[in-house]
Amino acid sequence: MSLIGKKVNEFKTMAYHNGEFKEITSENLKGKWNVFVFYPADFTFVCPTELEDLAEHYEKFKAEGCEVYSVSTDTHFVHKAWHDTSERINKIKFPMLADPTGKLSRDFEVMIEEEGLALRGSFVINPEGTIVAYEVHDTGIGREASELLRKLQAAKFVAEHGEVCPAKWRPGSETIKPSIDLVGKL
């Protein structure tokens, strides 16, 4: 069963964000676009490369009116320690959510039960709290933040204009306005 159209369940968890521990809840998501990026664990190998890439694109996500949340099954204390000791992770300005019970990972269906870790899952959530795009990878396959940004931009465009975005769409390029006249002509 697909997660498209699923409302994000209510949650409350701790985060490490901008040098502080903060409580983040499902209320923080309301009224704006959000991206959740699940990853297996702090102090690992592929994860810091992905999160550094995401940190380097963070201002572009913010310019789109979107908050980014990284999530692993580590605690907020471990997130702080990683942030303090890793040059790559020190670049992060978005909230790093703690999911030590695995509740969020299970709600987003990325939990690897026998390992207590999350798969690499990226989720675009609209201002109503509904998942509109997602992609899940095995733990060894890294993601690219620019593609996640493009998916966010396409989801926003579709929501705002009612048109659809073809393959390789980028902001400013042509979209498609669905009509009976186009059936069989594309």
C-alpha positions as CSV (number, residue, x, y, z in Angstrom):
1,M,0.0,0.0,0.0
2,S,1.3,3.5,-0.9
3,L,1.9,6.2,1.6
4,I,0.8,8.9,-0.9
5,G,-2.1,10.7,0.6
6,K,-1.4,9.5,4.1
7,K,-1.6,12.1,6.9
8,V,1.4,12.3,9.1
9,N,0.4,10.8,12.5
10,E,0.7,13.0,15.6
11,F,4.1,12.8,17.1
12,K,6.3,14.5,19.7
13,T,10.1,14.0,19.8
14,M,13.3,15.8,20.8
15,A,15.6,17.3,18.3
16,Y,19.0,18.9,18.2
17,H,18.8,22.2,16.4
18,N,21.0,25.3,16.3
19,G,22.9,24.4,19.4
20,E,19.8,23.5,21.5
21,F,17.6,20.6,22.4
22,K,14.0,21.3,21.3
23,E,10.8,19.5,21.3
24,I,9.3,19.0,17.8
25,T,5.7,17.9,17.3
26,S,3.3,17.3,14.4
27,E,2.0,20.8,15.2
28,N,5.3,22.2,13.8
29,L,4.4,20.9,10.3
30,K,1.1,22.7,10.0
31,G,0.7,25.3,7.3
32,K,4.0,24.8,5.5
33,W,5.8,22.4,3.3
34,N,8.1,19.9,5.0
35,V,10.7,17.3,4.1
36,F,11.6,14.4,6.3
37,V,14.8,12.6,5.5
38,F,15.3,9.3,7.4
39,Y,18.8,7.8,7.6
40,P,20.1,4.7,9.4
41,A,22.5,6.1,12.1
42,D,24.8,8.8,13.2
43,F,28.6,8.2,13.0
44,T,28.3,6.1,9.9
45,F,29.5,6.3,6.3
46,V,27.0,7.3,3.7
47,C,24.8,9.3,6.1
48,P,27.2,12.2,6.6
49,T,27.7,12.6,2.9
50,E,23.9,12.8,2.4
51,L,23.3,15.2,5.3
52,E,26.1,17.4,4.2
53,D,24.6,17.6,0.7
54,L,21.2,18.4,2.3
55,A,22.8,21.1,4.5
56,E,24.4,22.7,1.4
57,H,20.9,22.9,-0.2
58,Y,19.0,23.9,3.0
59,E,18.7,27.6,2.0
60,K,17.0,26.6,-1.3
61,F,14.5,24.5,0.7
62,K,13.9,27.4,3.0
63,A,13.4,29.7,0.0
64,E,10.6,27.4,-1.1
65,G,8.9,27.8,2.3
66,C,9.9,24.3,3.4
67,E,11.4,23.0,6.6
68,V,13.8,20.0,6.5
69,Y,13.9,17.4,9.2
70,S,16.5,14.7,9.4
71,V,15.5,11.6,11.4
72,S,17.4,8.6,12.8
73,T,16.8,6.3,15.6
74,D,19.6,7.9,17.6
75,T,18.9,10.2,20.5
76,H,19.2,14.0,20.4
77,F,22.3,13.7,22.6
78,V,24.0,11.5,19.9
79,H,22.9,14.1,17.3
80,K,24.7,16.8,19.3
81,A,27.8,14.8,19.7
82,W,27.9,14.0,16.0
83,H,27.3,17.7,15.2
84,D,30.1,18.7,17.5
85,T,32.7,16.2,16.2
86,S,32.0,16.0,12.4
87,E,33.0,18.8,10.0
88,R,30.3,17.7,7.6
89,I,27.5,17.4,10.2
90,N,28.5,20.8,11.7
91,K,27.1,22.4,8.6
92,I,23.6,21.3,9.4
93,K,21.2,24.1,10.3
94,F,17.9,22.1,10.1
95,P,16.4,20.1,13.0
96,M,17.9,16.7,13.6
97,L,15.0,14.6,15.1
98,A,15.6,11.8,17.6
99,D,13.5,8.6,17.1
100,P,15.0,6.2,19.7
101,T,11.7,4.3,20.1
102,G,11.3,4.0,16.3
103,K,7.8,5.5,16.3
104,L,8.4,7.9,13.5
105,S,10.3,5.3,11.5
106,R,7.4,2.9,11.8
107,D,4.8,5.5,11.0
108,F,6.7,6.3,7.8
109,E,7.3,2.6,7.1
110,V,11.1,2.7,7.0
111,M,12.0,0.9,10.2
112,I,14.3,-2.1,9.9
113,E,12.9,-4.0,12.9
114,E,15.7,-6.5,13.3
115,E,18.4,-3.8,13.3
116,G,16.5,-0.9,15.1
117,L,17.5,1.4,12.2
118,A,15.7,3.3,9.5
119,L,16.0,2.8,5.7
120,R,16.9,5.9,3.7
121,G,13.5,7.5,3.2
122,S,12.8,11.0,1.8
123,F,9.2,12.4,2.2
124,V,7.7,15.6,0.9
125,I,4.7,16.7,3.1
126,N,2.3,19.4,2.0
127,P,1.0,22.1,4.3
128,E,-2.0,20.0,5.2
129,G,0.3,17.3,6.6
130,T,-0.2,14.8,3.8
131,I,2.6,12.9,2.1
132,V,2.7,13.8,-1.6
133,A,6.0,12.3,-2.7
134,Y,8.5,9.8,-1.2
135,E,11.3,7.6,-2.1
136,V,12.9,4.8,0.0
137,H,16.4,3.3,-0.5
138,D,18.4,0.5,1.0
139,T,20.9,1.6,3.5
140,G,23.9,1.6,1.1
141,I,22.4,3.8,-1.5
142,G,22.9,7.5,-1.0
143,R,20.5,10.2,-2.2
144,E,20.9,13.6,-3.8
145,A,19.4,16.7,-2.2
146,S,18.9,18.5,-5.6
147,E,16.5,15.8,-6.7
148,L,14.6,16.0,-3.5
149,L,14.4,19.8,-4.0
150,R,13.1,19.3,-7.5
151,K,10.4,17.0,-6.2
152,L,9.4,19.6,-3.6
153,Q,9.2,22.3,-6.3
154,A,7.1,20.1,-8.6
155,A,4.7,19.1,-5.8
156,K,4.3,22.8,-4.9
157,F,3.7,23.7,-8.6
158,V,1.1,21.0,-9.0
159,A,-0.7,22.0,-5.8
160,E,-0.7,25.7,-6.8
161,H,-1.5,25.5,-10.5
162,G,-3.3,22.2,-11.1
163,E,-1.0,21.4,-14.0
164,V,1.4,18.4,-14.1
165,C,5.1,18.4,-14.3
166,P,6.7,16.1,-16.9
167,A,10.0,14.1,-16.5
168,K,13.0,16.3,-15.8
169,W,10.8,19.3,-15.0
170,R,12.5,22.3,-13.4
171,P,10.9,25.5,-12.2
172,G,10.3,27.7,-15.2
173,S,10.1,24.9,-17.8
174,E,7.0,23.8,-19.5
175,T,4.2,21.9,-17.7
176,I,1.2,20.0,-19.0
177,K,-2.4,21.1,-18.6
178,P,-4.3,17.8,-18.7
179,S,-7.1,17.7,-21.3
180,I,-8.8,15.3,-23.6
181,D,-7.1,16.9,-26.6
182,L,-3.7,15.6,-25.3
183,V,-4.8,11.9,-25.0
184,G,-2.5,9.9,-27.3
185,K,-0.6,12.9,-28.5
186,L,2.3,13.0,-26.0
